[in-house]
Amino acid sequence: GPVAETFRVIQGAVTEEYVRSTQGVFQFELSGDGGGTWYIDLKNKGGSAGFGKPPVTADVVMSMSSADFVKMFT
């Protein structure tokens, strides 16, 4: 779905430079189609993104609809 595709694109775009400059872990609590808990880790190693809770405690937790999440990142 659109949420999984958005996270796939984000994962592909994560670079060590983004990790060095951002130093944050973001958790998204999404409602609606493709919802659930997702994360973007821009703090550890080479960074990562995906479904489920982040590998470490999130610095920021955002709750929104999956439709709004996709709009925000496209």
N, C-alpha and C positions, 0 to 999 in steps of 0.2 A: 504494500500500500504506500501512499504518499509519505507517511511518517518514516517507515523503514527506509524508503528510497532517500529521503532527506538525510537521515543519519548515515546511510552508505556514502553519500556525497561528502558529508562533513568528515567522516573517517578518512576518505581519500585525500582530503585537503589539509589534514592536520600535518604540520611539520614541526621539527624540533625548534625552529625559530618561534612559531606560535606558542609552543610550550614555554620556552624561555621568557618570552615577553608577557604572557598572560598569567601564568602561575595560579590557575584557578580550576576548581572542579565544579561543574554545573549539573544539577539533577533536575529533571523535568518530570512533573506529575501531570500526565496528559489524560484528558477525558475524551470520550467519543471514539470514532473509528481509528484503530491503530494505537489507541491510548495505552496507558500503563506507565511504568517507571522507565525512563531512559536517561542517559548521561553523556556528558562530554568531559573528558579528563584532559585538561590543558595544564597539568601540573607535574605529572609523573612520567619519567622515561620519555618515550617518543610520543606520548599522548594516545588517547583511545576514545572511542565513542561506541555506544550500542545500547541494547535493551537490558534492563535490569538496574540494580543499584550500582553506583560507581564502586571501584575497587577500594577506595578510601572515602572518608567522610566528606560530603559535599560542602563547598564553601558557600554555595548559593543554591536554593531550591526554589523553582518556579512552578506554579500550578496554572494551567491554561488548557483550553480545548486543543485537540490535535489539529483542527483547522487553523486556529490562530498560530500555532507553532509553525506549521508549514508556510503560512503567509509571512511570518517573521523572518524565516530563513530563505525565502525565494525572492 
